[in-house]
Amino acid sequence: MKKLLATLAVSAVGTALALTGCSNSSTAADTSGPVTLTFWHGYTEADGKVLDQIVADFNKSQDKIKITTTTKPWAVIGDTLLTSLSAKNGPDIVALPAENLPVYASKGALQKLDDYYSSSAQNASLNPRAVEMEKIGGDYYGVPTGFVPLSVVYNKTLFQKAGIAAFPTTWDEWVADAKKLTVGADSGTPQQYGLALPDHATVGNGVWASLFYGNGGAIVDGNKSVLDSQANQQTLAYWAKAVHDGKISPTGLDGIASDKLFSSGKAAMEIGGPWMASVAKENNIDYGIAAIPAGPKGPAASAIGISAAVTSQADAAKKAAAEKFFDYFFSKDNATKWSLGSGWPALRTDVPSSAVSSNPVVASLTDIVGTARPLLPGVADSTDVLTAVDEATQKALSGGDPAALLKTASQSVQQALGK
């Protein structure tokens, strides 16, 4: 899924294409054969094989609908979706990073799914926070196919050497343990850091959102910026002090540098996603996965999400067929199968960690997914919003004034929201 992250904040094709010609047709469907749909997705690894198998099983389960999947890199989907729909040779169903959903909805490329959410019996069991990321301006434009909280991956060997028996559960404990795990701070640049905390260009740009959430803050509230709230000022000041004074993490880290620091054994902890388990294994690190410790207002984490949507190309019969597939996909058995195949928590709240215990990473994430929140639900210009956040966090950890930086960044966020 690292390939997906490179495209999470990438906007759709810059030129707004007229998609009105692609709107769903009212022409009656041909009843002489099954309704056929095309489904583009970017699951290019083992997860893609599992998704394709679920589609194949759906096709075999009935004879009214046939779905054909096409696997494309996420970036290629982003580059070609609008032009393909304009030429009427795009997909009927498309999976895409959830943060890009508002972009395509605003261009008329996706259909509303309010009727699906009001009629499907499966929806009562879906994670409500995952469903929240599908809502744009009061209407639903997609269904979740992935929703995973950021978590902390930690080096068990380094914890043991530092005499730390249990993973911290609060910010103060977290910082105290990070100081214990930082080696050589008194003599200058540490040889080992307690935490790799990126101050910009973080994973899905959700690290700082997670920290803001933990103190009761947020980045946006609907179409209003709340980045410069008192809660966020306190959060940024707290972590700037921990990094600057405690030297628990180097400054100037982006997400890639943070990964390298942890994978080389020079940082004991890092905030990341489920792919970090593979990174740890590849580097022979005895690792654990834990929830981001609770802030003053409780546990919280930003989530990375992927959505599936019905495009404007699909006529009424195809839209109805797509919704039947969504019901099949969200059934308890398939939700469990997909969770194990994708490596992400199940999208249903009634699939416990014991049901996915064959994959310890998935089980760990399932136990903490209840604290997860979507990053910027319904925000079309997420790139400019997150760029403003990046500038504030990076400068604050380098010694800047958190309150002043957040005030300036909030103005930029509000401008982005008003576009």
Secondary structure, 3 states (H helix, E strand, C coil): CHHHHCCCCCCCCCCCCCCHHHCCCCCCCCCCCCEEEEEEECCCCHHHHHHHHHHHHHHHHCCCEEEEEEECCHHHHHHHHHHHHHCCCCCCEEEEEHHHHHHHHHCCCECCCHHHHHHCHHHHHECHHHHHCCEECCEECCEEEEEEECEEEEEHHHHHHCCCCCCCCEHHHHHHHHHHHCECHHHCCCCEECCECCCCCCHHHCHHHHHHHHCCCCCEECCEECCCCHHHHHHHHHHHHHHHCCCCCCCCCCHHHHHHHHHCCCECEEEECCHHHHHHHHCCCCEEEECCCEECCECCEEEEEEEEEEECCCCHHHHHHHHHHHHHHCCHHHHHHHHHHHCCCCCECCCCHHHHCCCHHHHHHHHHHHHEEECCCCCCCHHHHHHHHHHHHHHHHCCCCHHHHHHHHHHHHHHHHCC
